[in-house]
Amino acid sequence: MFGPVPVHEVFHLRRGSALVFETLGRRSRSECLRPKGMRRCLGFSPVIFLVAMALVSAGCASAPPPVARRDRFPLDPREGLAGPFSQEVIRGCAALAEGDSAGAAEAFAEARSLGGRRLAAGIGWIEAEVLEDRAQETLSSCDTLLAAGDPTVPLLVACGEARARAEDAVAGHALYRRALARTSNRPGLAERAEELRLRARDELIARARASAAKSEWARSRSAIGEAIALAPESSAVRIAAGDVEARAGDKPAALRRYREAAEIDPRNPAVLEKAGTLALELGDYALAVSAFERLARNEPRFAARAAQARLAFRVANWPPAEREAARSARLTRSGAADLVWWMVPEVREARVSSGVIASDAVSRHDSRALTRAVALGLLEVDPETHRVSPDAHLSLPAASKLFVRLLAVLKPPPGGVACLKEAPRGPLSNAEAVHLAEGCGLIPERESPHVSGPTFLQALDRARSIVSEKAR
């Protein structure tokens, strides 16, 4: 009943529905698919008609190309979505896989213009546009798609990359982190997320500093808080937080941040100097000593600061009068007598043979220290008024005379003190006393006309070390 089927026609039919239509000549596909038009187009027996229809049906029901599970941007936009996908989306995915971002952008744009499901097309278009360096133009589409429902991993990654390349690493990292929470075993995505985390940290620090420059303290602290939450292991973030607080005038908060930074990175000289300086100012002497001693081990220029911190730590627990004198910017003569009495046991124990008495040293709460300083010649009394002037500020010449004479009280070994060519005898002029004291390093050169409490204490320590060095 049916005529024989040519071999070449069977071969074409077996290749699938796409090749069936190679035999259709110039007739349109839609015309040949009509029931009455199929036989005219094929020009052979009803058997071929039935086989052709079966192959066409099988071709339409065939599975779409497999969805790739990639590990780096751009991902396959179809991942996590149910098909079927349009030919334009499939073509765009193929272009993405081949590195043809321009072709992919064109295909996905065409797919977006069609009706039906368009999420894969939207994701692919964002990816292609980002690859074409047009990330800024995709942000509004990202906002729309992210707000539309439960986002897929490719959508989160595509929009995260768009934000990152549009100079918003903070938002980009947040989207990458959401993507990683929805998938597993994607080391490439995790690596990119870590890169963005570090960029976001630096970006937040820059925002905090910019806001602080405008005295927008709430915004500055908010940005720093985000940075700390994002990178709790970073000492740089804590240093920036301390800088913000210091600029805002909250020094205790600044010191707390610097302390945290020093605990994270105890070898960082910048944070140690900031922490030590502020600790010394605020009276946290233990921290100041620790910071400056660490610095002094590698940089000799910090040795003086370390000595200052140690002295401040020692003074912190002294009685109020001595503590006040030790910290004073302009030390009084009575304050100097108090400090010598407190710090030099030899002064308290020395035998006194002088009968000099200062009339204004009697009936004072510090009379014992004053009268001993006068008796040992550490403080001079005006021969006409018989007054020692305890409340006057200690001048540089008066301090120089006190220190030179103190060396003798400290009982130097035979041969005297090396820095003094010979033991001074008789009254010293102001110029002679200053020259000798400077030569022994007891007072700094070009000191102001008055002596501060810290300078006086350092000179007392120096006097004792001079005697000890000679003894050794």
Phi, psi and omega in degrees: 000319179259144178285165180294149180262122179301145183300319184293330179288320177298320180300316180294320181295322181290340179285353176111175188297328182297320182278341176304321185281359172292338181271003187276353181069222184263006180287149181288154180296319183294325180293319184286340180277353176288147184306319183278343185268345185296315182294322180296320181291318185281321177071027177218191195290163177303335179298315180294325178301314181294318180297319182297315180297322179295318180292321177298315179298317180295323179295322180290332184268000183292154183289146177290165178304147184296148178274126181279142175256091183272166185246356179219156176298136002273141175275169175288119185295345180277349183300129178085002181244149177271138178284194358283159180248147181291161178299328179294319178295317180298319179294321178294321178295320179296320179295320177300315181297330181272358180083013179266081184291327179294314177296322178296317179300320180294316182293316181291326177297320177295320180294326180292333182283344180277166177279183176083203182290128184229011183294315179299320178296319180295318179295313180299320179297317178300314180301314182294318179295321177297318179295334178272014179063036175238045184298321183301324183288348183264352190295321180293322177295322177300314181300319181294312183291322180293329181277349187283338183171201182287111186285149176275168178299314178300323179295315180297318181291317180299315181287328174297318179292322179298315179296318181297318182281349173264021176067035173230075182293334180296309179292323179297316179296320180300320179289321176298321180295322176295321179296315180296332178290343183257000182217177181213161177054052176233073184300328178296316177294321179296321179296317178294322178297322178292321175301316181289330177298315180292322176295320179295322177302310181294325179295319179292322176298316179297320177297318181297317180294320179296319178293322178296324178297335178262008183061028176267077191292322181297315179293321180296315180292326178296316179295320178295321178299319177297318181296320179295318178296326182282324183224070183295343182273357189268122174287331180299322179294318180293323177297314178299320178297319177296320179297319179297314181294321178296319179292328178283350179093005179263082186293322176300320178294322178297316180297321178299318179292319178295322178298317178299318179296320180293327177291325179287318184227079186290353179255006181280110184296327181296314182287327178295319179293317178298314181295316182295317181297313181289325178296320178296321180292322184267358176089015174269076191288330178298316178294320180298316179299313181300315183293312185285331176291323175297318180293319184294336179297328183251336182230108182302336182296345179267001182298318180295321179294323178295318178296320178298319180293318179298319179295317179298321178297320180293320184289334189305329183256014178285165174299157186305316184295313180292322179296318179296318179296318182295333183261357187290145178284331178226104186286137175274167179294322178291324176298320177296318178297319178299315183294320178296316179299318185286321189263341187241097180301329180300329178293320180289331186263349185293147176281140184246127178245345182287143178256017180290133180231136176258123185295330183270008176263352183278149176063029173252156179293337180252025185298325183297313179294321181293312182295325178291318178298322178292315183297326180273000179078011179289326175239134181272149178251137177297121185293339182270317183265346184057037179242144178260351179053064186297331184267359175284155179287144180285120180279165179297315177298319180295320178294321180297315178299317181300314184290319180297318179288332180294329180302324179289325179293328181285004174058069177292156181291172178305140182102349176076193183266134186299323184285346175256115183300325175209151181296131180295138179236137179076183181296143177256138172286164179301316182295318179298316182297315180296319180298315180293316182296320178294321180297329178270000180073022182278334176228145178287148177291150180058034174290157178295167181300340180244161185249136178271163178300311179300320178297319180296317180295319178296323178293323177297317177297321180295319179300317180292322180293327178299314181293319181294322179297320180293324180294326180284000000 
